[in-house]
Amino acid sequence: QKYRPNNRVPSTLANQLSLYVTLYSPLQMVADLPEHYQDSKGKMHPAFAFIDAVPTDWQQSIALQGEIGEFLVVARQDKHSERWFVGASNNQTARKIALPLNFLKANTDYQLTLYADAADADWRKNPSAYQIFSQVVTADSVIPLTLASGGGAALELIPLNVKN
């Protein structure tokens, strides 16, 4: 086993968020004190919004992409709503993938919030580098994901309206 300074997990912040979707568990938790996720003024870390939003029970689950030992992309629909969540977890090899959203309901706009690795994210050198994007998407959209070494992405998709 290779030595890891301070015994850190080989993962970025975005990868850790993705695990709330890729690993099924009806009991989710944040293994730390809540104040460790707050700034000096008591405001929660922006990425905590995903942890707050993600449910623990699912209507359906779909394995979208992956290779054993390499990466995994899973979509899960909230059991009590039409919201979808997607997690993309990566190994130590940085990669780019295209994520088609064709599992979404046709003729419907969705508000996408994407929690992703920042351009300089790396589990060894910069594990906390992240970015948050929002945009409107449909089932015809394809989202480009750049997964850092030990990186990932977490997506929340909220239906806005049904188009005729």
C-alpha positions in Angstrom: 0.0 0.0 0.0 1.3 3.4 -0.9 1.7 6.1 1.8 -0.8 8.9 1.8 0.1 12.0 3.8 -2.3 12.6 6.6 -4.1 9.4 5.4 -6.3 11.4 3.1 -8.8 9.6 0.8 -7.7 9.6 -2.9 -10.6 11.9 -3.8 -11.7 15.4 -4.7 -14.6 17.3 -3.1 -16.7 16.7 -6.3 -16.0 12.9 -6.1 -17.1 12.9 -2.5 -20.4 14.5 -3.5 -20.8 12.0 -6.3 -20.7 9.1 -3.7 -24.0 10.2 -2.3 -25.5 8.9 -5.6 -23.1 6.2 -6.8 -23.1 4.3 -3.5 -26.6 3.3 -2.4 -27.4 3.9 1.2 -30.7 4.7 2.9 -28.6 6.3 5.7 -26.5 9.2 4.5 -24.3 11.2 6.8 -21.5 13.8 6.9 -18.8 12.3 9.1 -17.7 15.5 10.9 -19.0 18.3 13.0 -21.4 20.7 11.2 -19.3 23.7 12.1 -16.4 22.2 10.0 -18.6 22.9 6.9 -19.1 26.6 7.9 -17.0 29.7 7.2 -16.1 32.1 10.0 -19.5 33.8 9.7 -21.4 30.5 10.1 -22.4 30.2 6.5 -22.5 26.7 5.1 -20.0 25.6 2.4 -21.7 26.1 -1.1 -21.2 22.4 -2.0 -23.2 21.4 1.1 -26.4 22.3 -0.8 -26.0 19.1 -2.8 -25.8 17.0 0.4 -28.8 18.8 1.8 -30.8 18.2 -1.5 -29.9 14.5 -2.2 -32.6 12.0 -1.0 -31.9 8.6 0.5 -34.7 6.6 -1.2 -35.0 6.2 -5.0 -37.8 5.5 -7.4 -35.4 4.1 -10.0 -31.6 3.8 -10.6 -29.8 3.6 -13.9 -26.1 2.7 -14.4 -25.3 5.1 -17.3 -21.6 4.6 -18.0 -18.5 3.0 -16.4 -15.7 0.6 -16.5 -14.8 -1.6 -13.6 -12.0 0.0 -11.6 -12.0 3.1 -13.8 -15.1 5.2 -13.4 -18.9 5.0 -12.7 -21.8 7.2 -13.7 -25.2 6.5 -12.0 -28.5 8.4 -12.3 -31.2 8.0 -9.6 -34.7 9.4 -9.4 -36.0 10.7 -6.1 -38.7 8.3 -4.8 -41.1 11.2 -3.9 -40.6 13.6 -6.8 -39.5 13.9 -10.5 -36.0 15.2 -9.5 -33.0 13.3 -10.7 -29.5 13.1 -9.3 -26.4 11.9 -11.1 -23.0 10.9 -9.6 -19.8 10.4 -11.6 -16.9 8.8 -9.6 -13.5 8.5 -11.1 -10.3 6.6 -10.3 -6.8 8.2 -10.5 -6.7 8.7 -14.3 -8.2 12.1 -15.3 -10.7 11.7 -18.1 -13.4 13.5 -20.1 -16.8 11.9 -20.7 -20.0 13.0 -22.5 -23.1 12.5 -20.4 -26.3 12.2 -22.5 -29.4 13.2 -20.4 -31.7 10.9 -22.5 -33.0 9.2 -19.3 -34.9 12.4 -18.5 -38.6 12.9 -19.5 -39.0 14.2 -23.0 -40.5 17.6 -23.7 -39.5 18.9 -20.2 -37.0 21.5 -19.2 -34.8 20.8 -16.2 -32.8 23.1 -14.0 -29.3 21.5 -13.8 -27.0 22.3 -10.9 -23.6 20.7 -11.5 -20.9 20.3 -8.8 -17.7 19.5 -10.7 -13.9 19.4 -10.3 -12.3 22.7 -11.1 -9.7 22.8 -13.9 -6.9 22.5 -11.3 -8.5 19.9 -9.1 -6.4 16.8 -8.3 -6.8 14.5 -5.3 -3.1 14.8 -4.4 -2.4 18.5 -5.0 -5.8 20.4 -4.9 -8.7 18.1 -3.7 -10.9 21.0 -2.6 -11.0 22.8 -6.0 -14.5 22.7 -7.3 -17.0 24.7 -9.4 -20.8 24.9 -9.5 -22.7 25.5 -12.7 -26.4 26.0 -13.4 -28.2 25.8 -16.7 -31.5 24.7 -18.2 -31.3 21.3 -20.0 -33.6 18.7 -21.6 -33.5 15.0 -22.4 -31.7 16.0 -25.7 -28.8 17.7 -23.8 -25.3 16.1 -23.5 -23.2 17.4 -20.6 -19.4 17.3 -21.0 -17.7 16.2 -17.8 -14.0 16.6 -17.0 -13.2 14.3 -14.1 -9.9 15.0 -12.4 -7.5 12.4 -10.9 -9.6 11.0 -8.1 -12.3 13.4 -9.2 -16.0 13.3 -9.9 -19.2 15.2 -10.5 -22.6 15.5 -8.9 -25.7 16.7 -10.7 -29.1 17.7 -9.5 -31.9 17.9 -12.1 -35.2 19.6 -11.2 -38.1 19.6 -13.7 -39.3 23.1 -14.5 -42.1 22.6 -17.0 -43.5 20.4 -19.7 -43.4 21.8 -23.3 -46.0 21.0 -25.9 
